[in-house]
Amino acid sequence: MIMLMGWLLFLPPWLLLVFLKPERKRRFLSATFLVIALCALCYEISAQLGWWEQRERAFYFTNMNSLVFGLLPVAALIMFYLTYPNPWLYFGGNLALDAVQCYLIVPYILERVGLFEMRTMSHTGLYLLQTLVAALIFFYQKWYEHGMSYDTEAPLEEWLRRWSFRQRAR
């Protein structure tokens, strides 16, 4: 069961990217690779400080599970895809998504299945760590795009504007 959950957290999230526009998806690939690097770093630090314990490892890595290479980078890419460059949408959506992950998915799914166990770090500490990583990758993407010209409206922003409850002019 643990191995099946590990594979489900690795492969299916990448299939979601088929539905995204390639040129907009390509725009955020460097931030996605940064997510993988930062998460790998967090997992290595966690192994040394005992924040959480890995039960099932990904492939041949000793301290990482499949979240690092599957769900986390794909979720970050989709969050960028939908909300960037609007910082309010990005941070609001990220805070909500991280809260769902830290307070619902981790304790009620991942820990019960046995993928990993929280040790010295609380779920709130994990939430703060994920918020820090989200801020780092947002500012990295801003720095990376400095001087480049891209579309300036996020798809989620456009969707919210279309479905706003304001009275339309007749």
N, C-alpha and C positions, 0 to 999 in steps of 0.2 A: 504494500500500500504506500509506503514511504517513497519507494523508487518511482511508482506511478505518479504520485503527486509532484515529485521533482521534475519529471519529464513534462507534466502538464504545465508547470510554471516556466518551463524553458521554451518548448516549441510552439504551442498555440498562440501566445502573444505576438510572435513575429508574423503570423498569418494575418493579423489585423492590419498590418501595414500595406497589404495589397490594395485596400480600399482608399488609400490616401494618394493625393496628386504627387507624382514623382519629383517635380521641381521644388515643391514646398517641403517635401520630406527630405530631400538632399540638403536643403538649407540648414537643417538641424542635426545632421549626422555627427558633426564634430562635438556638439554638446552631448549627444548620446554616448559617444566614446568616452567623454569625460565622466559621465555618470558611471560607466563601467569601471573606470579607473578609481574614482572616489569611493565607490561601494566596495571594490576589492581592498582598498586601503582601510576602510572602516572595518571590514571583516578581519583583516590582519591585526589591526589594533585591538579589536574585540577578543581575538584569540589570546593576545598577550595580557589584556586587562581583565578578562573573564566577564565581559558584558553579557554575552550569550554563548551557548554551547551548540555546536553543530552536531546534528544526529546523522544527517545524510549529506554527503559531499557531492559536488558537481564534478563529474568526469575524474580527472586525476589531481584536482586541487585539494589541498588539505584543510583549508579553513573557509571555503566558500560553498554555498549551495547554488542551485540553479536560478534563484531569484536575481543574482548579480548579472547573469547573462541573458535572462529572459524577460521576466515581468517588469523589473525596475527600469531598465533602459527603454523598453517599449512604452511604458507608462509615461516616462519623461518626454519621449519623442512626441507622443500623442498630445500631451499637455502643451508642449511648445507649439505643435501644429495648430491646435485649436485656439490658443490664447495669446501667443506672441504677436506683436510687440507690446500689448497692453499690460503693464505691470500689475494693475489692480485685478484684472481677470486671472493672470498667471498666479499671483500669490494667493488670491482667494480660492481658486480652484485647487491649487497645490496644498493649501492648508486643509481643505476639506478632504481631499484624496488621502493625504498623509494621516489624518485623523481616522478615517475609515480603516486604513491599513493597520495603524498602530493599536487602535482600541477595539477593532472587530476582527479583522482577518488574522492578525498575529495570535491573539490569545485564543480565539474560538475555532480557528481552522488549523493554522500551521503548528501551534504548540500541541493541540490535541491529536493531530495526525502523527506528530513526533518528528517533524522536520528539524526543529531546533527548540531550545528552551532558554528563556530569559533568565539570567543569573543576577549579576550585580547592577545591571541597568534596568530601570523601570520602563514601563511603556511610555511614560511622559518623556523620559530621557531619549528614547528612540525617536519620539515625535520631534523633539528639539534637534536631534542629529539630522533627521531627514529634512527639516526646515532649513537648517544650515546648508546642507548639500543643495537644496533647491535654490537658495539664494546665490550660492557660488556658481551654479551653472547658468543662472539667469544673467548674472553680471559678466560671466565669461562670454555668453552669446552676444551681449551688448558690445563688449570689447571686440569680439571677433568680427562683427558686422560693421564696425566703425568705418565710415566712408563708403560703404557699399549701398547700392540702391535696390530695395526690394519693395514689394507691396506693403502698405502700412496698416492694413486692417486684418485683424484676426478673424477666422471663420466663425468663431463663437460670438464675437462682437457683432458681426454682420447678422447672424441668426437672431441674436437678442434684439437688435434694432428692428428687424423685420417683424418680430412677434411682440413688439412693445404694445402696451395698453393705451398709448396716447391716441387721442382722437385724430384721425387722419383728415386732412383738408379735402373738401369735396369739390 
